[in-house]
C-alpha cells in the first residue's frame, strides 16, 4: 500500500509540479470563504463591501477548485498544467486576492479588523494574507517553469538589495494606508480620541509617505540603471531606519494607533526590519570595498576637469596617438 501511494504521489508530482501549491491555495480559499460568510452572518450587516468580499472569495474558491480538480485527472492536467490557461487563472486569482485583502483588512468594513485596527477574526485576516502570498508565489513559480523567467533571480541580478527595497516599499505603502484609514476614522471633530493618538496617526502618515517616496526613488533608479550612488542608498537606509524606529516606538505604544495587532502593527515592524537589513547590506558592501571602489571610480574618472578616457595615450611607436 505504501508503495502504491508513493508511486501515485510521484506520478501526480510529475504530472503537476505545482499541485502542492495549488492545493494549499485551495485550502486558504476555503477557510477565507467560510470565514467571510460566517463573519457577515455574525455581524448582522449587509454592506456592499461585505457582498464584494463574499463574491471575491467565492470566485477564488471556485476557480482554484476547478484547477485542482483538473490536475487530478490525466487529461485535465494536460489542459491546464504549464499552459496559458494556468497563467491566466493565476493572474485572475491574484487580482481577486488583492481585492479581497483590501476589503477584509479595511477597518471600516467590520470583517477581519475592528475599527481600532485590531484583528477580530484571525482566520479571515491571516488566511486572506496567506492566500495573497500564495498567489504571488504561484505566479513566480509559473513564470520560472514555463517561460524561464526567474523574478527573484532577476531582481537579485538586476541590482543589489533591490528585493529588500521593493519589500520596504510595499510595507511603507501599507503603513501609510493604515494610518490614513485610522486617522479618518478617529480624528474627525466628532470623535473622542486624544490629541496624542491623532498626532501619532499623522506621524504614521508622514513616515509612510517619506518611506514610499524614498523607496520609489531607489527602486526606480535600480530598475532604470541597475545602480544607485552608494552614499545616496546608504543615507536613505539610515534615515528610513531612524524614521521606522520612531514609528514603531510611537505607533505601537499604549497611546498609539498601532497598538492592536493589525496591519499597522505588523507592517511598522516589517518596515523597521527591512530598513535595518538595508543598512546591514550597505555596510557589507562598504566592508568588501565595492561601495568605496564605485565612489573612487566615479571621482577618478575626472581629473583636472577632464575625463580620463579623453586623455590622449601615446602609442608604442611614438608616431601616432590612440
N, C-alpha and C positions, 0 to 999 in steps of 0.2 A: 504493500500500500504506500509506504514511504517513497519507494522508487517511482511508482506511478505519479504521485503528487509532485516529485522532483522533476520528472520529465514534463509534466503538464506545465509547471512553473517556467521551465526553461523554454518550452515551446511558446508560451504566452509572452515571455520576455523578448524572444526573437521576433515574434510577430508584432509586438507593440513595445518599443523601447521606452515609451513614456507612460506606460499603463499605470505604474505605481503613482506617478504624479497626478494623472487624471483621476485615479480612484480616490486619492487624498483630497483632490479638488471637489469631487462629488460629495465626500463626507462633510467638508466645510460648507458646501452649499445646502446640504440637508439641514445641518444644525442652524445655519443662518436663517433659512426659510422658516423652519419651525419656530425659532425664537422670535422672528419678526411677527409672525401670525399670532403667537401667544402674547407678545407684548402689546400688540394692537388690541387684542381682546381684553387683556388685563387693564389697560389704561382707560378703556371705555370711550376713547376718542376715535374719530374717523376723519382725519385731515387728508389733504391732497398729498402731503409728503409721506404720510403713512401708507397711503394707497400706492404711491410710487415705489416705496421700499418693498412692499409685498410683490408688486409687479416685477420689479428688477430681480429680486431673489427667486421668483417663480421661473422667470426666463433662464436665469443662470442654472437652476436645478434641472430644468427640462433639457437644456442644451447639453449640459455635462452628462446627464443620464443617457442621452442618445449616443454621445460619443463613446462613453464607457461600454455601453451595450454593443455597439458596432465592433469595438476592439475585441470583444469576447468571441466573435464569430469569424471564421477564416475569411469568408467573402467580405464581410463588413469591414474587417481590418484593412484589407487591400484597398478599400474605397476611401478610407479616412486617414490611415497612418502615413505620415510623410507626404501628404498631398496638399494641394491648395485649400481643399475643404477644411483640413485641420488647422491651417494657418488662419483662415477666415473665422473659424469657430473660436480660436484663441483670442483673436483681435476683438471680436464681438463680446466675448466674456470679459475681457479686460476693461472695455468701455463700461459695461454694466456694473462691474465691481467698483470702478471709480465712482460711478453714480451712487451705488449702494453705500459705500463707505462715507461719502459726503453727506448723505441723508441720515445715516444711522448715528454718526458721531457728532451731528449738529445738536447742540443742547436745546435748541428751540423746538425740536421735533418730539421730544419726550419718548425716545425709543431706547437707545442704549446708554444715553448720557443724561443726567439730571441737569437742571438749569444752572446749577453752580459748577458744572463741569465734571462732577464725579460720575464714575461708571456705575450705572444702576442695573445693568443686565450684562454680566460678564460674558456669557456665551455669545450673545449678539455682538458685543463690542469686539472681543478678541478673535472670534472666528470670522467676522467680516474682514478684519485686517489680515488674518491668515489666508483667507481666500484671495484677497487682492495680491498679497505677496506671492502666492502660488501661481496666480495667473501671469505675473511678471516672469517668474522662473520658467514657466511653461513656454512663454514666448521666446525667452533667451535660448532654451534648450532646442526648440523647434528651429530657430534661425541657424543655430550652430550645426544641427544634424542635417537639415535639408539644404541650406544654402552655403554652409561653411562659414557663416558669419559668427564669429566669437565676440559678442558685445563686450563681455568683461575683459577679454584679452585685448580687444581693440582700444578700450578705454585705458588700460594699463600701458599699452604700447604707444598710444597717441601722445600722452604726456603723463609725467609722474604725478601721483596724487589726484588725478582727475576724478577717479571714482569717489574718493573721500570728499572732495569739493562738491561733487554732484549730490552726495548724500546729505551734506550740510545744507546745501541749497534747498533740498526737499524739506528737511526738518525745520529750517528757518521759515519757510512758507507756512507750515502748519502752526508754528508758534505765532506768527503774525495773524493768521486767520482766526485761531482760537482766541487770541487776545482781543481782536476786534469784535468777535462774537460775544464774549463775556462783557466787554465794555458797553456794547449796545444794549445788552440785557439788563445790566445792573447799575449803570452810571448815568441814567437819564434823571432829570429833575425829580421824578416821582418815586424813585427808589430810595431805600434806606441804607444803602451801603456806605461805609465810611470813606472819607477822603483818601486815606491811605490805600484802601482797596482799589479805588478807581485810579489813583496815581500809579500804582504798580501795574494795573492793567494797561494803562497808557505806556508805561515803560516797556512792557512786553511788546506792544505795537512798534515802538521805536526800535527796539533791539531786532525784531523780526524784519522791519523794513531795511535797516542798515545791513543786517546779515544777508538779506536777499540781494541787495544791490552789490555788495562786495563779492558774494559768491557768483552772481551773474557775470560780473566783470572778469573774474578769474577764469570761470568756465568758458566764457566766450573767447578770451584770449588763447586759452589752451586748445580749444577746438579750431580756432582760425589759424593759429601759427604754431601750435604744438609746444609753445613755451611762454613763460611769463617771467619778467625780470625777477630774479631771485629775491631781491630786497623787498619788492612790492608784495610778493606772495608771503614772505616772512612777516612783514609788518601787518598785513591783513590778517594772518593767522593769529598773531599776538593780540591784535585789537579785538577780534571776534572771541578769542578765549576769555579775555577780560570781561567783555560785554556779557557773554553767556554765563560766566561765573556769577556776576552780579544778578543776572536774570534768574538763575537757579536760586540764589540766596533770597531775592525779594519775592519772586513769583510763587515759590513753593513754601514760603513761611506761613505761620498761622494767619497773618493778615493778608496774604497774597491770594490771587485768583487761581493759582495753580496748585494749591494745597490738596484738593481732592484728586484722587488718581484718575487721570483722564488724559486727553490729548496734550493739554498744556503742560502737565507734569512730565509725561513721558518724553515729549519732544524737546522740552527745555534741557533735560538731561542728555538726550541724544545729541543735541547741538553742542553742548559742552564737551562731550566725549569726542565728537568728530573734530572740533576745533583744536582740542588738545592733541589728537592724533596728527593733525596737520603740523603743529609746532614740532612734535617729535620727528615727523618726516623731514621737515626743513632742517632740523638740527643734524639728522643723519646725513642729509645731502651736503651740508656745510662741512661736517666732520670728514667726509670722504673726499672733499675738495672740489666736488662738482659745482657747487654754488659759487665758490670763490674763483674757480677757474673760468666759469662762464662770465663773471663780472670782469675779471682781468682780461679776458679775451676781447670783451667789448671795449675796454679802455685802451688796451694795447693796439687795437686796430686803427687808432688815430694817434698820430704823433706830429706835434707842431702844426696842428690844424690840417694835416694831410693824411689820407688813408694810406696804410702801409701797402695795400695792393696797387696803389698808383705810383709808388716809388720805382723809378727805373732800376733794373738789375743788370749789372754789367755781364755780358756773355763771356764765355771762356776764351774765345778767340780775340777778344778785346776790340773787335771791329764793328760789332753790332750790339744793340741793346734789345732785351726782351722784356 
